[in-house]
């Protein structure tokens, strides 16, 4: 089998999967244990024909794939991997470019340089910012906070990149109680500790309380990093950047914004007010594989101070070519040397959708979330636990019952919804109670799909309620 036949066969499998995903179950038909059993076999001793290996992979994998590319998959904040981005990603794999260096991979490096400008314009951030193309918001947070750590210590006369943290001045880290877990992980990885932070009280939507922040920042002396949030993972709400950032800056703090999905409110004229003032931060982490609909893995670490960014991330060796004036070396902005050329799918998606298409996609997802929430709230015994401002809604069932029976009913409704499979949603704990989380982040989800989703959720609730 030659390359054309093999790649065409893979494309046929991919198209067949996509053609079925919208109308099929939005959940996997097999769980982990079943998938492990299907894949388990002894180490092959000899070779096998490529066509049969590909067919075997599809036969074993597809039954255990969630419909993350489906229009009613709301389990997590997961984009739909738009076909345009997937096609570019196919080529990325086929081209096999190691995008760690601009001399080794000129096209991959050039497309990152151009796409960086596009992203900064789309997100309304300073055009002088630098961007590292990373795996996702987890590593974007890590990268930005590494730049923050180095810079605030440099201001205090300490070179953290050369000397590490042994003997360094302590860094105060201010962070909201409802920050995403990956930010705490990034702080852990950087030696700043996930518990050695100053946690700031939040309101009923998960936003930092400005008064509590003001009190905490007043007590800070020395190097400081403040971590704010655009898009709380359960409610979708954003911190009050216009108030909080000036407070932090008054104490010389580096302000980092975890904007995995919420930063994309900047692309919408109708929702930009939610992130007002975010452009005055020092760094921002966001994803491409959410609202931009690129395939996994794709995220962006954006830093105002390019020197601080490069100081924290640059990888240098005698065998690596040096960048000349005006050249952008990708290895200066990310913690990886060998890595995927993530810029190609980002370029393809922005080139395909354009500014207006991205704005329409964001608005459509948010409008769909509001449509679902409104329909659910009209059903007796169902309540929405947040004000729906972006694409997130949290739902509680059995609100006419005491708290513990309502928890059990909520859990049972989620299980029934997943069993039927017309919609996939997951659960979470919010303010000590069980809730269903709805995250609408797929380019295919429109008003019709939103109405279908609401009907399916209400049907599952009624079935459980009837017993």
ZIHUBEL-V426056 format. One record per pair of residues at least 4 apart in sequence whose ideal C-beta (glycine too) atoms are under 7 Angstrom apart, sorted by the first residue. I is the first residue (numbers start at 1). J is the second residue. Records with the same first field share a line. If there is no record, write none. Layout:
I = J  J
//
This chain:
1 = 5  6  50  51
3 = 7
4 = 8
5 = 9
6 = 10  50
7 = 11
8 = 12
9 = 13  51  54
10 = 14  54
11 = 15
12 = 16
13 = 17  58
14 = 18
15 = 19
16 = 20
17 = 21  62
18 = 69
20 = 24
21 = 67  69  70
22 = 70  71  444
24 = 67
25 = 29  67  421
26 = 67  70  72  73  421  422  423  424
27 = 66  67  418  421  424
28 = 64  65  66
29 = 63
30 = 34  35  63  64
31 = 35
32 = 36
33 = 37
34 = 38  64
35 = 39  64
36 = 40
38 = 60
39 = 60
44 = 48
48 = 52  53
49 = 53
50 = 54
51 = 55
52 = 56
53 = 57
54 = 58
55 = 59
56 = 60
57 = 61
58 = 62
61 = 65
66 = 73  424
67 = 73  424
68 = 73  78
69 = 80  81
71 = 442  444  445  449
72 = 422  423  424  449  452  453
73 = 78  424  442
74 = 423  424  425  438  439  440
75 = 424  425  426
76 = 426  439
77 = 261  290  439  441
78 = 441
79 = 289  290  291  292  293  441  442
80 = 293  442  443  444
81 = 85  86  293  295
82 = 86  293  349  443
83 = 87
84 = 88  348  349  352
85 = 89  293  294  295  345  348  349
86 = 90  295
87 = 91
88 = 92  344  345  348
89 = 93  295  345
90 = 94
91 = 95  344
92 = 340  341  344  345
97 = 105  108  341
98 = 104  105  338
99 = 105  108  109  330  339  340  341
100 = 104  330  331  336  337  338  339
101 = 105  320  321  329  330  331
102 = 106  109  323  327  328  329  330
103 = 321
105 = 109  341
106 = 110
107 = 111
108 = 112  341  343  344
109 = 113  328  330
110 = 114
111 = 115  343  344  347
112 = 116  133  328  330  343
113 = 328
114 = 118  347
115 = 119  343  346  347  350
116 = 120  131
117 = 121  127
118 = 122  350
119 = 123  131  300
120 = 125  127  129
122 = 267  355  358
123 = 263  266  267
124 = 266  279
125 = 129  279  284  302
126 = 279  304
129 = 302  303  304
130 = 303  306  309  333
131 = 300  301  302  333
132 = 143  301  313  333  334
133 = 300  330  334  342  343
134 = 139  140  143  299  300  301  334
135 = 139  297  299
136 = 140  287  289  297  298  299
137 = 141  182  258  260  285  286  287  299
138 = 142  182  185
139 = 143  299  335
140 = 144  285  286  299  300  301
141 = 145  182  183  186  258  285
142 = 146  186  189  190
143 = 147  301  313  334  335
144 = 148  256  283  285  301  303
145 = 149  186  187  190  225  256
146 = 150  190  312  313
147 = 151  283  303  308  309  312
148 = 152  225  254  256  282  283
149 = 153  160  171  190  192
150 = 154  160  161  308  311  312
151 = 155  254  305  308
152 = 156  171  223  224  225  254
153 = 158  160  168  169  171  223
154 = 158  159
155 = 223
156 = 169  222  223
158 = 163  168  169
159 = 163
160 = 164  165  168
161 = 311  312
165 = 191
169 = 222  223
170 = 222
171 = 192  223  224  225
172 = 198  220  222  224
173 = 187  192  197  198  225  227
174 = 198  200  213  216  217  224  226  227
175 = 179  183  197  199  200  227
176 = 200  202  208  229  239
177 = 199  200  201  202
178 = 202  206  232
179 = 183  184  227  229  258
180 = 233  258  260
181 = 185
182 = 186
183 = 187  227  258
184 = 188  194
185 = 189  194
186 = 190
187 = 192  193  194  197
188 = 193  194
192 = 196
193 = 197
198 = 216
200 = 208  209  212  213  216
201 = 209  212
202 = 206  207  208  209
203 = 207  209
205 = 232  235  237  386  387
206 = 232  234  235  237
207 = 237  239  240
208 = 213  228  239  244
209 = 213
210 = 214  240  243  244
211 = 215
212 = 216
213 = 217  244  247
214 = 218  247
217 = 247  248  251
220 = 224  251
224 = 251  252  253
225 = 253  254  256
226 = 248  253  255
227 = 256  258
228 = 239  241  244  255  257  281
229 = 238  239  257  258
230 = 238  257  259  262  263  265  275  278
231 = 236  238  259  260  261  262  390
232 = 236  237
234 = 386  392  394  428  430  437
235 = 386  392  394
236 = 262  389  390  391  392
237 = 389
238 = 262  274  275
239 = 244
240 = 244
241 = 245  275  276  277  278  280
242 = 276  277
243 = 247
244 = 248
245 = 249  255  277  280  281
246 = 250
248 = 253  255
249 = 253  255
254 = 282
255 = 281  282
256 = 281  282  283
257 = 263  278  281  284
258 = 285
259 = 263  284  285  286
260 = 285  286  287  290
261 = 287  290  291  441
262 = 275  390
263 = 275  278  284  286
264 = 291  362
265 = 271  272  274  275  390
266 = 272  275  278
267 = 358  359  362
268 = 272  359  362  363
269 = 359
270 = 363
271 = 366  390
274 = 389
282 = 304  305
283 = 302  303  304
284 = 302
285 = 301
286 = 299  300
287 = 298  299
288 = 292  294  298  299  300  346
289 = 294  295  296  297  298
290 = 441
291 = 361  362  441
292 = 346  349  358
293 = 349  443
294 = 298  345  346  349
295 = 345
298 = 342  345  346
301 = 333
303 = 308  309
305 = 309
306 = 310
307 = 311
308 = 312
309 = 313  333
310 = 314  332  333
313 = 332  333  334  335
314 = 331  332
315 = 331  337
316 = 320
323 = 327  329
330 = 334
331 = 337
334 = 339
342 = 346
343 = 347
344 = 348
345 = 349
346 = 350
347 = 351
348 = 352
349 = 353
353 = 357  358  361
355 = 359
356 = 360
357 = 361
358 = 362
359 = 363
360 = 364
361 = 365  443
362 = 366
363 = 367
364 = 368  446
365 = 369  391  440  441  445
366 = 370  390  391
367 = 371
368 = 372  440  445  446  447  449  450
369 = 373  388  391  392  393  438  440
370 = 374  388
371 = 375  447  450  451
372 = 376  393  438  450  453  454
373 = 377  384  388  393
374 = 378
375 = 451  454
376 = 382  384  395  454  457  458
377 = 382  383  384
379 = 458  461
381 = 397  398  399  400
382 = 395  397  399  461
383 = 396  399
384 = 388  393  395
385 = 394  395  396  430  435
386 = 392  393  394
388 = 393
391 = 439  440  441
392 = 438  439
393 = 438
394 = 430  435  436  437
395 = 435  436  438
396 = 406  410  433  435
397 = 406  409  410  413  461
398 = 405  406  409  410
399 = 406
401 = 405  406  409
402 = 406
403 = 407  433
404 = 408
405 = 409
406 = 410
407 = 411  433  434
408 = 412
409 = 413  464
410 = 414  434  435  436
411 = 415  427  434
412 = 416  464
413 = 417  436  460  461  464
414 = 418  425  426  427  436
415 = 419
416 = 420  460  463  464
417 = 423  425  456  457  460
418 = 424
420 = 456  460
422 = 456
423 = 453  456  457
425 = 436  437  438
426 = 437
427 = 434  435  436  437
428 = 435  437
429 = 433  434
430 = 435
440 = 445
444 = 449
445 = 449  450
446 = 450
447 = 451
448 = 452
449 = 453
450 = 454
451 = 455
452 = 456
453 = 457
454 = 458
455 = 459
456 = 460
457 = 461
458 = 462
459 = 463
460 = 464
461 = 465
462 = 466
//
